[in-house]
Amino acid sequence: MATQQVVFRLDNESYGVAIMKVYGIEKFQEILKIPNTPTYIEGVINLRGEVLPIYNLRKKFNLEEKAVDGETKIIITKANDMQVGFIVDSVSEIINIEDDVIEEAPKIITGIERKYIRSIAKVNERMIILLDIDLILSEEELEAAKEAAVSTM
């Protein structure tokens, strides 16, 4: 069995998210800032008439900030039945990953980040961290995102 993953980069790491959860990959665009939201919520965008909350995965994963460039993308996904966008450094490919190259996340990964790392795939001498998109955002974060989206309508 194989799983299709959209592979993206943050810093020097490759991450994958199930293609069935991805609704689109957009160029970076101007984001409307929303006051009093967590730092990793960049704000909202209007995508084809729909207001979507946008999360900065670098900030969410406690990585160093990086300036937006021509490679920066917004992955539109559905997390817990809500469409949201995640800012990533770049999107590199869509690949099929065979089940036999996927391993459970090592126990050494601890803390809050572990809950949204589903597994690790070893593909052609590189490692891809496979994320569970539904677990990246807590229920409180999703509620805050819904409120932010509604307040801009």
PEDA-V865610 format. One record per residue. N is the residue number from 1. RES is the residue in three letters. SS is DSSP state (@ for helix, = for strand, . for the rest). PHI is phi in whole degrees, 0 to 359 (NA if undefined). Layout:
n: (N:N)
res: (RES:RES)
ss: (SS:SS)
phi: (PHI:PHI)
This chain:
n: (1:2:3:4:5:6:7:8:9:10:11:12:13:14:15:16:17:18:19:20:21:22:23:24:25:26:27:28:29:30:31:32:33:34:35:36:37:38:39:40:41:42:43:44:45:46:47:48:49:50:51:52:53:54:55:56:57:58:59:60:61:62:63:64:65:66:67:68:69:70:71:72:73:74:75:76:77:78:79:80:81:82:83:84:85:86:87:88:89:90:91:92:93:94:95:96:97:98:99:100:101:102:103:104:105:106:107:108:109:110:111:112:113:114:115:116:117:118:119:120:121:122:123:124:125:126:127:128:129:130:131:132:133:134:135:136:137:138:139:140:141:142:143:144:145:146:147:148:149:150:151:152:153)
res: (MET:ALA:THR:GLN:GLN:VAL:VAL:PHE:ARG:LEU:ASP:ASN:GLU:SER:TYR:GLY:VAL:ALA:ILE:MET:LYS:VAL:TYR:GLY:ILE:GLU:LYS:PHE:GLN:GLU:ILE:LEU:LYS:ILE:PRO:ASN:THR:PRO:THR:TYR:ILE:GLU:GLY:VAL:ILE:ASN:LEU:ARG:GLY:GLU:VAL:LEU:PRO:ILE:TYR:ASN:LEU:ARG:LYS:LYS:PHE:ASN:LEU:GLU:GLU:LYS:ALA:VAL:ASP:GLY:GLU:THR:LYS:ILE:ILE:ILE:THR:LYS:ALA:ASN:ASP:MET:GLN:VAL:GLY:PHE:ILE:VAL:ASP:SER:VAL:SER:GLU:ILE:ILE:ASN:ILE:GLU:ASP:ASP:VAL:ILE:GLU:GLU:ALA:PRO:LYS:ILE:ILE:THR:GLY:ILE:GLU:ARG:LYS:TYR:ILE:ARG:SER:ILE:ALA:LYS:VAL:ASN:GLU:ARG:MET:ILE:ILE:LEU:LEU:ASP:ILE:ASP:LEU:ILE:LEU:SER:GLU:GLU:GLU:LEU:GLU:ALA:ALA:LYS:GLU:ALA:ALA:VAL:SER:THR:MET)
ss: (.:=:=:=:=:=:=:=:=:=:.:.:=:=:=:=:=:=:@:@:@:=:=:=:=:=:=:.:.:.:.:=:.:.:.:.:.:.:.:.:=:=:=:=:=:=:=:.:.:=:=:=:=:=:=:=:@:@:@:@:.:.:.:.:.:.:.:.:.:.:.:.:=:=:=:=:=:=:=:.:.:=:=:=:=:=:=:=:.:=:=:=:=:=:=:=:=:=:@:@:@:=:=:=:.:.:.:.:.:.:.:@:@:@:@:@:=:=:=:=:=:=:=:.:.:=:=:=:=:=:=:.:@:@:@:@:.:.:@:@:@:@:@:@:@:@:@:@:@:@:@:.:.)
phi: (NA:230:237:268:233:271:260:227:244:225:57:255:253:258:235:231:227:303:298:294:266:262:257:175:234:246:295:297:223:298:245:280:290:242:292:59:244:304:301:278:268:288:145:226:233:256:250:49:87:249:274:241:288:240:252:262:293:300:291:299:267:58:262:298:292:221:294:294:224:296:271:299:230:243:269:270:220:246:247:51:65:231:285:220:243:240:281:230:296:193:247:262:190:241:229:270:243:288:303:286:254:258:235:299:298:299:297:295:283:236:81:297:295:301:296:258:266:283:190:237:249:255:235:46:68:231:251:238:275:267:260:261:300:291:260:295:253:286:299:296:295:294:297:298:294:298:297:297:294:293:292:264:283)
